[in-house]
Amino acid sequence: MNTILSTVDAVLCALVVLAALEYLRRISPFEQPLLAVSFYLVTVSAFGLLGILLKGGVPSLFEVTLHAGVVLYAWARRHHIFEWNSEESRKAGQR
């Protein structure tokens, strides 16, 4: 059971890091500084926990549940992250 939890949590941590980095790429830190700081903290803590997991640490069920919640939130907000202006898309397609 510990191996399964560790594997699932490592995958979830990697997804959390990727989602937080994508959020950071899309927001302006000068316009939304508190949001930028919160995503930096999420990225650093998920990356640090991923390092602990790779060294053989065992996550609790609550940690895995928390990371699953963050991943589900990012998945639900993916349209907000990847919203594209249709005119920008057309210009990019013509190049």
N, CA, C and O of each residue as an XYZ file, in Angstrom:
380
protein
N       0.813     -1.195      0.000
C       0.000      0.000      0.000
C       0.858      1.261      0.000
O       0.505      2.253     -0.637
N       1.998      1.225      0.722
C       2.876      2.387      0.746
C       3.478      2.676     -0.617
O       3.661      3.835     -0.988
N       3.783      1.627     -1.361
C       4.343      1.819     -2.702
C       3.323      2.469     -3.622
O       3.661      3.351     -4.411
N       2.082      2.033     -3.519
C       1.032      2.615     -4.362
C       0.817      4.080     -3.999
O       0.724      4.930     -4.885
N       0.736      4.386     -2.684
C       0.563      5.774     -2.262
C       1.734      6.643     -2.689
O       1.540      7.779     -3.122
N       2.945      6.119     -2.571
C       4.124      6.894     -2.976
C       4.116      7.169     -4.468
O       4.433      8.279     -4.895
N       3.762      6.181     -5.258
C       3.729      6.361     -6.703
C       2.652      7.356     -7.115
O       2.899      8.246     -7.928
N       1.466      7.202     -6.555
C       0.367      8.116     -6.883
C       0.711      9.531     -6.442
O       0.454     10.485     -7.177
N       1.285      9.680     -5.260
C       1.626     11.010     -4.773
C       2.749     11.637     -5.594
O       2.739     12.847     -5.819
N       3.707     10.848     -6.043
C       4.776     11.394     -6.886
C       4.212     11.910     -8.206
O       4.608     12.976     -8.677
N       3.298     11.163     -8.799
C       2.666     11.613    -10.047
C       1.839     12.868     -9.802
O       1.880     13.808    -10.597
N       1.089     12.886     -8.706
C       0.285     14.060     -8.381
C       1.154     15.278     -8.104
O       0.806     16.388     -8.508
N       2.280     15.089     -7.422
C       3.198     16.212     -7.166
C       3.761     16.768     -8.463
O       3.877     17.983     -8.624
N       4.108     15.887     -9.380
C       4.611     16.349    -10.676
C       3.524     17.129    -11.416
O       3.817     18.151    -12.038
N       2.292     16.671    -11.359
C       1.189     17.393    -12.000
C       0.924     18.733    -11.313
O       0.616     19.719    -11.984
N       1.040     18.779     -9.996
C       0.867     20.036     -9.267
C       1.942     21.036     -9.676
O       1.644     22.210     -9.896
N       3.180     20.585     -9.778
C       4.267     21.478    -10.194
C       4.003     22.014    -11.607
O       4.145     23.212    -11.852
N       3.625     21.142    -12.518
C       3.350     21.587    -13.889
C       2.178     22.559    -13.954
O       2.237     23.559    -14.669
N       1.116     22.268    -13.210
C      -0.048     23.161    -13.210
C       0.298     24.519    -12.599
O      -0.105     25.556    -13.128
N       1.039     24.521    -11.493
C       1.402     25.786    -10.857
C       2.330     26.601    -11.748
O       2.209     27.825    -11.809
N       3.242     25.947    -12.433
C       4.116     26.672    -13.359
C       3.329     27.253    -14.529
O       3.635     28.347    -15.005
N       2.331     26.533    -14.986
C       1.496     27.051    -16.069
C       0.682     28.251    -15.599
O       0.537     29.227    -16.334
N       0.148     28.186    -14.376
C      -0.543     29.345    -13.809
C       0.398     30.538    -13.721
O       0.017     31.657    -14.063
N       1.623     30.304    -13.263
C       2.586     31.397    -13.131
C       2.938     31.995    -14.485
O       3.207     33.191    -14.592
N       2.937     31.170    -15.505
C       3.244     31.673    -16.837
C       2.133     32.583    -17.359
O       2.398     33.521    -18.110
N       0.900     32.310    -16.964
C      -0.249     33.030    -17.500
C      -0.604     34.303    -16.743
O      -1.258     35.179    -17.309
N      -0.194     34.436    -15.475
C      -0.576     35.617    -14.711
C       0.546     36.637    -14.726
O       1.697     36.318    -15.023
N       0.190     37.862    -14.403
C       1.182     38.922    -14.284
C       1.484     39.137    -12.804
O       0.592     39.519    -12.046
N       2.724     38.899    -12.379
C       3.053     39.045    -10.954
C       2.874     40.464    -10.430
O       2.653     40.653     -9.234
N       2.965     41.458    -11.297
C       2.813     42.836    -10.848
C       1.349     43.217    -10.677
O       1.024     44.073     -9.855
N       0.466     42.590    -11.443
C      -0.963     42.877    -11.317
C      -1.610     42.045    -10.217
O      -2.556     42.503     -9.576
N      -1.115     40.829     -9.988
C      -1.678     39.927     -8.981
C      -0.552     39.335     -8.130
O      -0.244     38.149     -8.248
N       0.061     40.154     -7.277
C       1.232     39.661     -6.531
C       0.897     38.556     -5.528
O       1.689     37.629     -5.358
N      -0.241     38.631     -4.869
C      -0.584     37.606     -3.887
C      -0.820     36.261     -4.564
O      -0.415     35.224     -4.038
N      -1.459     36.268     -5.703
C      -1.682     35.038     -6.463
C      -0.351     34.456     -6.943
O      -0.152     33.242     -6.911
N       0.557     35.324     -7.388
C       1.865     34.862     -7.846
C       2.655     34.236     -6.691
O       3.275     33.186     -6.865
N       2.638     34.867     -5.528
C       3.351     34.320     -4.370
C       2.765     32.969     -3.972
O       3.506     32.041     -3.650
N       1.443     32.857     -3.993
C       0.824     31.586     -3.600
C       1.199     30.473     -4.569
O       1.441     29.346     -4.137
N       1.253     30.760     -5.875
C       1.635     29.723     -6.825
C       3.122     29.383     -6.723
O       3.507     28.232     -6.931
N       3.965     30.377     -6.403
C       5.374     30.072     -6.159
C       5.516     29.132     -4.961
O       6.298     28.182     -5.008
N       4.768     29.390     -3.894
C       4.838     28.525     -2.710
C       4.340     27.120     -3.011
O       4.923     26.141     -2.544
N       3.261     27.013     -3.792
C       2.752     25.693     -4.167
C       3.789     24.946     -4.997
O       4.012     23.754     -4.785
N       4.421     25.635     -5.935
C       5.419     24.999     -6.794
C       6.616     24.514     -5.983
O       7.066     23.379     -6.146
N       7.124     25.368     -5.120
C       8.305     25.004     -4.329
C       7.991     23.853     -3.377
O       8.791     22.927     -3.243
N       6.832     23.904     -2.715
C       6.514     22.839     -1.761
C       6.233     21.518     -2.459
O       6.640     20.468     -1.961
N       5.547     21.540     -3.603
C       5.290     20.289     -4.326
C       6.590     19.708     -4.878
O       6.783     18.492     -4.863
N       7.472     20.566     -5.361
C       8.759     20.085     -5.873
C       9.599     19.511     -4.735
O      10.267     18.492     -4.912
N       9.572     20.161     -3.563
C      10.307     19.646     -2.408
C       9.763     18.311     -1.938
O      10.529     17.411     -1.594
N       8.439     18.177     -1.920
C       7.841     16.909     -1.516
C       8.139     15.812     -2.532
O       8.315     14.650     -2.166
N       8.196     16.180     -3.795
C       8.563     15.204     -4.830
C       9.979     14.692     -4.584
O      10.246     13.503     -4.756
N      10.882     15.576     -4.186
C      12.235     15.147     -3.841
C      12.262     14.207     -2.652
O      13.011     13.231     -2.647
N      11.451     14.494     -1.643
C      11.369     13.606     -0.475
C      10.824     12.244     -0.883
O      11.314     11.214     -0.418
N       9.821     12.231     -1.743
C       9.245     10.963     -2.196
C      10.255     10.143     -2.998
O      10.302      8.918     -2.885
N      11.056     10.827     -3.803
C      12.062     10.111     -4.589
C      13.161      9.530     -3.704
O      13.819      8.565     -4.095
N      13.369     10.103     -2.516
C      14.359      9.564     -1.578
C      13.803      8.424     -0.742
O      14.533      7.813      0.039
N      12.505      8.129     -0.901
C      11.916      6.998     -0.187
C      10.961      7.363      0.925
O      10.575      6.497      1.710
N      10.568      8.620      1.013
C       9.606      9.027      2.034
C       8.231      8.434      1.753
O       7.871      8.183      0.603
N       7.477      8.215      2.811
C       6.146      7.621      2.678
C       5.094      8.693      2.948
O       5.072      9.272      4.034
N       4.224      8.964      1.981
C       3.189      9.980      2.190
C       2.012      9.416      2.979
O       1.777      8.207      2.987
N       1.290     10.292      3.629
C       0.070      9.858      4.300
C      -1.092      9.944      3.316
O      -0.976     10.567      2.260
N      -2.178      9.336      3.656
C      -3.362      9.381      2.799
C      -3.882     10.809      2.675
O      -4.447     11.175      1.644
N      -3.696     11.619      3.717
C      -4.155     13.004      3.682
C      -3.334     13.843      2.699
O      -3.885     14.714      2.026
N      -2.041     13.594      2.609
C      -1.210     14.302      1.633
C      -1.640     13.970      0.213
O      -1.753     14.858     -0.632
N      -1.877     12.703     -0.044
C      -2.300     12.280     -1.378
C      -3.650     12.907     -1.720
O      -3.864     13.343     -2.851
N      -4.553     12.954     -0.753
C      -5.864     13.558     -0.976
C      -5.737     15.053     -1.260
O      -6.429     15.579     -2.131
N      -4.864     15.733     -0.537
C      -4.642     17.156     -0.769
C      -4.094     17.403     -2.168
O      -4.557     18.308     -2.863
N      -3.128     16.619     -2.583
C      -2.553     16.797     -3.917
C      -3.565     16.458     -5.005
O      -3.589     17.105     -6.052
N      -4.394     15.457     -4.768
C      -5.443     15.128     -5.736
C      -6.433     16.283     -5.859
O      -6.917     16.573     -6.953
N      -6.733     16.941     -4.746
C      -7.623     18.098     -4.792
C      -7.036     19.248     -5.587
O      -7.750     19.904     -6.346
N      -5.749     19.502     -5.424
C      -5.095     20.577     -6.186
C      -5.088     20.248     -7.677
O      -5.326     21.124     -8.509
N      -4.818     18.992     -8.013
C      -4.808     18.586     -9.423
C      -6.216     18.699    -10.011
O      -6.376     19.160    -11.142
N      -7.229     18.286     -9.264
C      -8.602     18.398     -9.762
C      -9.015     19.851     -9.942
O      -9.719     20.183    -10.895
N      -8.581     20.718     -9.034
C      -8.870     22.144     -9.175
C      -8.216     22.706    -10.439
O      -8.842     23.448    -11.197
N      -6.963     22.346    -10.651
C      -6.263     22.822    -11.848
C      -6.925     22.283    -13.109
O      -7.017     22.992    -14.112
N      -7.388     21.037    -13.069
C      -8.057     20.461    -14.230
C      -9.378     21.186    -14.498
O      -9.728     21.436    -15.651
N     -10.105     21.521    -13.439
C     -11.383     22.215    -13.612
C     -11.177     23.625    -14.139
O     -12.040     24.145    -14.847
N     -10.057     24.257    -13.812
C      -9.774     25.629    -14.249
C      -8.910     25.690    -15.506
O      -8.419     26.762    -15.860
N      -8.716     24.562    -16.185
C      -7.811     24.535    -17.332
C      -8.274     25.445    -18.459
O      -7.440     25.980    -19.189
N      -9.577     25.635    -18.624
C     -10.062     26.518    -19.683
C      -9.723     27.970    -19.367
O      -9.491     28.772    -20.271
N      -9.695     28.301    -18.080
C      -9.312     29.647    -17.684
C      -7.820     29.882    -17.934
O      -7.412     30.979    -18.316
N      -7.023     28.856    -17.718
C      -5.580     28.988    -17.927
C      -5.271     29.120    -19.406
O      -4.475     29.966    -19.813
N      -5.909     28.274    -20.208
C      -5.567     28.200    -21.622
C      -6.517     29.002    -22.502
O      -6.663     28.702    -23.687
N      -7.168     30.025    -21.932
C      -8.064     30.802    -22.777
C      -7.235     31.587    -23.790
O      -6.277     32.277    -23.444
N      -7.628     31.460    -25.020
C      -6.912     32.103    -26.100
C      -7.840     33.082    -26.791
O      -9.028     32.812    -26.966
N      -7.303     34.193    -27.172
C      -8.045     35.142    -27.977
C      -8.121     34.565    -29.385
O      -7.097     34.189    -29.955
N      -9.311     34.491    -29.943
C      -9.459     33.848    -31.247
C      -8.686     34.588    -32.333
O      -8.204     33.967    -33.281
N      -8.562     35.901    -32.207
C      -7.816     36.662    -33.201
C      -6.320     36.360    -33.095
O      -5.634     36.272    -34.114
N      -5.811     36.203    -31.871
C      -4.402     35.837    -31.686
C      -4.135     34.455    -32.282
O      -3.088     34.224    -32.886
N      -5.087     33.539    -32.109
C      -4.914     32.200    -32.645
C      -4.871     32.232    -34.167
O      -4.079     31.527    -34.794
N      -5.732     33.060    -34.753
C      -5.741     33.160    -36.219
C      -4.431     33.747    -36.731
O      -3.888     33.269    -37.727
N      -3.917     34.773    -36.065
C      -2.654     35.383    -36.486
C      -1.490     34.380    -36.345
O      -0.610     34.311    -37.203
N      -1.505     33.625    -35.269
C      -0.445     32.639    -35.053
C      -0.508     31.531    -36.096
O       0.526     31.000    -36.499
N      -1.701     31.181    -36.530
C      -1.868     30.131    -37.531
C      -1.442     30.573    -38.919
O      -1.095     29.736    -39.753
N      -1.461     31.868    -39.183
C      -1.109     32.378    -40.509
C       0.397     32.515    -40.681
O       0.873     32.588    -41.814
N       1.144     32.550    -39.621
C       2.598     32.738    -39.714
C       3.299     31.525    -40.215
O       4.523     31.530    -40.347
